Amino acid sequence: MVVAYLYTGEEQMLRTHLRTWANFSNDVLRQLRFLFAIETQDHIYTRNDRAEWIKKPPTTTISFKTPISPADVLFQEFGNSSRKPDVQVVAVQEHLDWNIGGKRNLLMHVADSWHVDSWVLLTDMDMKISESFFKSCLDIILDSSSERKLHKFQRQKPTGGMKPHPGTWLMKTGLYWQSGGCDEDFVGSYGQTDPHFDYRAKKTNHDDVVELHDNMVLIEMDQKKTGNRRIQRNAELFTLKKQDRIRWSNEYLRFAWGLVDCR
């Protein structure tokens, strides 16, 4: 199972994840591969400064860089230890505001390239996940009736309140793409990325394609919200697309990207 994250420099959260995974049993850890999508500049921030660029970078100026990549943090935490999590990194070599949908498409594309129709747990950096949660995910995967479902989960907020997490799914890559993936027209502004994916999945498949597991809980780590979170532009765009006044887009991965060497 691939566990996929969007990483934008949340170093302390990453260290929390790595230290949590270090305590997992060998049986669970060997069934998990952790994949991070990062942003970088001309320089690849990894131990060996190497990447295989699948799509060549543009010649435009890039204004954003990730200060330290998961590959660096992994080495700092585990060194050359033979028992460490399987961590892989894919880099986006340009910054696009709120490129959540584009990076999710990239994560699912890479996972699918490793194994066609892979199982992926797509989630956020601020979601702390226990070993028992991963075990339950692996149990879901073993059930053949789960393959045509988008599995979603409860989230415990820092205040203690409980609410389903909109941005975490356990699903097969085939179902993700059949549902339309994320529409990258929403990139550039905040909001509606989670709702529009669920909406399209239900329209493409059926209303009960989303299955909520109330007994499986993600723990949200507290973090300061940053960036312009005005939702107006994407809310209007979502309405127009639902009304078929603007077509849904199937133009994916509109940016330069490459696989980072994590050795």
C-alpha positions as CSV (number, residue, x, y, z in Angstrom):
1,M,0.0,0.0,0.0
2,V,1.3,3.5,-0.9
3,V,0.8,6.2,1.7
4,A,0.9,9.5,-0.2
5,Y,1.5,13.0,1.2
6,L,1.8,16.6,0.0
7,Y,4.9,18.0,1.7
8,T,5.5,21.8,1.8
9,G,8.2,21.9,4.4
10,E,6.4,20.6,7.6
11,E,9.7,19.2,8.9
12,Q,8.6,18.7,12.5
13,M,5.5,16.8,11.4
14,L,7.6,14.7,9.1
15,R,9.9,13.8,11.9
16,T,6.9,12.9,14.0
17,H,5.7,10.6,11.3
18,L,9.1,9.0,10.8
19,R,9.5,8.3,14.6
20,T,6.0,6.9,14.7
21,W,6.7,4.5,11.8
22,A,10.0,3.5,13.4
23,N,8.0,1.8,16.1
24,F,5.8,-0.2,13.8
25,S,6.2,-4.0,13.6
26,N,8.2,-5.3,10.7
27,D,5.1,-7.1,9.3
28,V,3.2,-3.8,8.9
29,L,6.2,-1.6,7.8
30,R,7.1,-4.0,5.0
31,Q,3.7,-3.6,3.5
32,L,3.9,0.2,3.3
33,R,5.6,2.6,0.9
34,F,5.6,6.3,1.8
35,L,5.5,8.8,-1.1
36,F,5.9,12.5,-0.8
37,A,5.3,15.2,-3.4
38,I,7.6,18.2,-2.8
39,E,8.3,21.5,-4.5
40,T,11.8,22.5,-5.4
41,Q,13.7,24.9,-7.5
42,D,16.6,24.3,-10.0
43,H,18.4,22.5,-7.2
44,I,17.0,19.2,-5.9
45,Y,17.1,19.2,-2.1
46,T,18.1,15.6,-1.5
47,R,21.2,13.9,-0.2
48,N,22.6,13.2,-3.6
49,D,21.2,16.1,-5.5
50,R,19.9,13.9,-8.3
51,A,16.6,13.6,-10.0
52,E,15.3,12.0,-13.1
53,W,13.2,14.7,-14.8
54,I,10.2,13.0,-16.4
55,K,8.9,16.2,-17.8
56,K,11.5,18.8,-18.5
57,P,11.5,22.0,-16.4
58,P,10.3,25.3,-17.9
59,T,12.7,28.2,-18.5
60,T,10.6,30.5,-16.4
61,T,11.8,31.8,-13.0
62,I,10.8,29.7,-10.1
63,S,10.1,31.5,-6.8
64,F,9.6,28.8,-4.2
65,K,11.8,26.0,-2.8
66,T,11.4,23.4,-0.1
67,P,14.1,24.0,2.5
68,I,14.7,20.3,3.3
69,S,13.3,17.3,1.6
70,P,12.0,14.1,3.1
71,A,15.0,12.3,1.8
72,D,17.3,14.5,3.9
73,V,15.2,14.1,7.0
74,L,15.0,10.3,6.5
75,F,18.8,10.1,6.5
76,Q,19.1,12.3,9.6
77,E,16.6,10.1,11.5
78,F,17.8,6.6,10.3
79,G,21.2,7.0,8.7
80,N,22.2,3.9,6.9
81,S,20.1,1.6,9.1
82,S,18.7,-1.3,7.3
83,R,15.4,-1.1,9.2
84,K,13.8,2.2,8.0
85,P,10.6,3.1,6.2
86,D,10.5,2.9,2.4
87,V,10.3,6.6,1.6
88,Q,10.1,7.8,-2.0
89,V,10.0,11.4,-3.2
90,V,8.6,13.1,-6.4
91,A,9.5,16.7,-7.0
92,V,7.5,19.5,-8.7
93,Q,9.9,22.0,-10.1
94,E,7.7,25.1,-10.1
95,H,5.4,26.7,-7.5
96,L,1.7,27.0,-8.3
97,D,-0.5,28.4,-5.6
98,W,-2.7,25.8,-4.0
99,N,-1.5,23.1,-6.3
100,I,-3.2,20.4,-4.2
101,G,-5.1,18.8,-7.0
102,G,-2.1,18.7,-9.3
103,K,0.1,17.1,-6.7
104,R,-2.5,14.6,-5.8
105,N,-2.7,13.6,-9.5
106,L,1.1,13.3,-9.5
107,L,1.1,11.1,-6.4
108,M,-1.5,8.8,-7.9
109,H,0.2,8.7,-11.3
110,V,3.5,7.7,-9.7
111,A,1.8,5.0,-7.5
112,D,0.1,3.6,-10.6
113,S,3.4,3.5,-12.5
114,W,4.8,1.3,-9.7
115,H,1.9,-1.1,-9.8
116,V,-1.1,-0.7,-12.0
117,D,-4.3,-0.2,-9.9
118,S,-2.4,0.2,-6.7
119,W,-4.0,0.8,-3.3
120,V,-3.2,4.3,-2.1
121,L,-3.9,6.1,1.2
122,L,-3.9,9.7,0.1
123,T,-3.8,12.0,3.1
124,D,-2.4,15.3,4.6
125,M,0.8,16.0,6.5
126,D,-1.0,17.0,9.6
127,M,-2.8,13.6,10.0
128,K,-1.0,11.4,12.5
129,I,-1.7,7.7,11.7
130,S,-1.3,4.9,14.2
131,E,-0.1,1.4,13.5
132,S,-3.6,0.0,14.3
133,F,-5.1,2.4,11.7
134,F,-2.7,1.1,9.0
135,K,-3.6,-2.5,10.1
136,S,-7.2,-1.7,9.5
137,C,-6.4,-0.3,6.1
138,L,-4.6,-3.5,5.2
139,D,-7.6,-5.5,6.3
140,I,-9.8,-3.3,4.0
141,I,-7.5,-4.0,1.1
142,L,-7.9,-7.8,1.6
143,D,-11.7,-7.5,1.2
144,S,-12.4,-7.7,-2.6
145,S,-15.7,-5.9,-2.1
146,S,-13.7,-2.8,-1.0
147,E,-12.1,-2.3,-4.4
148,R,-15.0,-0.2,-5.9
149,K,-15.1,2.1,-2.8
150,L,-13.5,5.4,-1.8
151,H,-12.9,4.8,1.9
152,K,-12.9,7.8,4.2
153,F,-12.3,8.2,7.9
154,Q,-13.0,10.2,11.1
155,R,-10.6,12.9,12.2
156,Q,-10.0,14.0,15.8
157,K,-9.3,17.7,15.8
158,P,-6.8,19.3,18.2
159,T,-9.7,20.6,20.2
160,G,-11.0,17.1,20.7
161,G,-13.9,17.3,18.3
162,M,-14.6,14.5,15.8
163,K,-15.5,15.1,12.1
164,P,-14.9,13.1,8.9
165,H,-11.7,14.2,7.3
166,P,-12.4,15.5,3.8
167,G,-8.9,15.1,2.4
168,T,-8.1,11.5,3.2
169,W,-9.1,8.5,1.0
170,L,-8.0,4.9,0.8
171,M,-8.7,3.8,-2.8
172,K,-7.3,2.1,-5.9
173,T,-5.6,4.2,-8.5
174,G,-7.9,2.9,-11.2
175,L,-11.0,4.1,-9.3
176,Y,-9.3,7.5,-8.7
177,W,-8.7,8.0,-12.5
178,Q,-12.1,6.6,-13.4
179,S,-13.7,9.2,-11.2
180,G,-11.8,11.9,-13.0
181,G,-8.9,12.6,-10.6
182,C,-8.6,16.2,-9.5
183,D,-9.5,18.9,-11.9
184,E,-6.4,21.2,-12.1
185,D,-8.5,24.2,-13.1
186,F,-9.0,24.6,-9.4
187,V,-5.2,25.1,-8.9
188,G,-4.3,28.7,-8.1
189,S,-6.9,29.3,-5.4
190,Y,-8.0,27.7,-2.2
191,G,-10.9,25.4,-1.7
192,Q,-13.2,22.9,-3.3
193,T,-10.6,20.3,-4.2
194,D,-11.8,17.7,-1.8
195,P,-15.6,18.3,-2.5
196,H,-15.2,18.4,-6.3
197,F,-13.4,15.0,-6.3
198,D,-16.1,13.4,-4.2
199,Y,-18.8,15.0,-6.3
200,R,-17.3,13.6,-9.6
201,A,-16.7,10.2,-8.0
202,K,-20.4,9.9,-7.1
203,K,-21.5,11.2,-10.5
204,T,-19.2,8.8,-12.3
205,N,-20.0,5.8,-10.1
206,H,-22.8,5.9,-7.6
207,D,-23.7,7.8,-4.5
208,D,-22.6,5.0,-2.2
209,V,-19.1,4.9,-3.7
210,V,-17.9,6.8,-0.6
211,E,-17.7,4.6,2.5
212,L,-17.1,6.3,5.9
213,H,-15.4,4.2,8.5
214,D,-16.5,5.7,11.8
215,N,-14.3,3.4,13.9
216,M,-11.0,4.5,12.2
217,V,-9.7,7.8,13.5
218,L,-6.9,10.1,12.2
219,I,-5.3,12.4,14.7
220,E,-5.0,16.0,13.4
221,M,-1.8,17.7,14.6
222,D,-2.1,21.4,15.4
223,Q,-0.6,23.8,12.8
224,K,-0.9,27.4,11.9
225,K,-3.0,27.9,8.7
226,T,-1.2,29.9,6.1
227,G,-1.8,31.4,2.7
228,N,-4.8,33.2,1.1
229,R,-7.8,31.0,2.0
230,R,-10.5,33.0,0.2
231,I,-12.8,30.4,-1.3
232,Q,-14.9,32.6,-3.6
233,R,-13.1,31.9,-7.0
234,N,-13.2,28.1,-6.6
235,A,-16.7,28.0,-5.1
236,E,-17.9,29.8,-8.2
237,L,-15.9,27.6,-10.5
238,F,-17.3,24.5,-8.8
239,T,-20.9,25.8,-9.3
240,L,-20.3,26.5,-13.0
241,K,-18.8,23.0,-13.6
242,K,-21.7,21.3,-11.8
243,Q,-24.1,23.2,-14.0
244,D,-22.0,22.1,-17.1
245,R,-21.4,25.8,-18.0
246,I,-17.6,25.1,-17.8
247,R,-16.4,21.6,-18.8
248,W,-14.5,19.4,-16.4
249,S,-10.9,19.2,-17.3
250,N,-8.9,16.1,-18.0
251,E,-5.6,17.9,-18.6
252,Y,-3.3,16.5,-15.9
253,L,0.2,17.3,-14.6
254,R,0.5,20.8,-16.0
255,F,4.0,21.3,-14.5
256,A,7.5,20.0,-14.6
257,W,8.2,17.1,-12.3
258,G,10.7,14.3,-11.6
259,L,11.5,11.4,-9.3
260,V,14.1,12.2,-6.7
261,D,17.0,9.9,-5.8
262,C,16.6,9.1,-2.1
263,R,19.6,6.8,-1.7
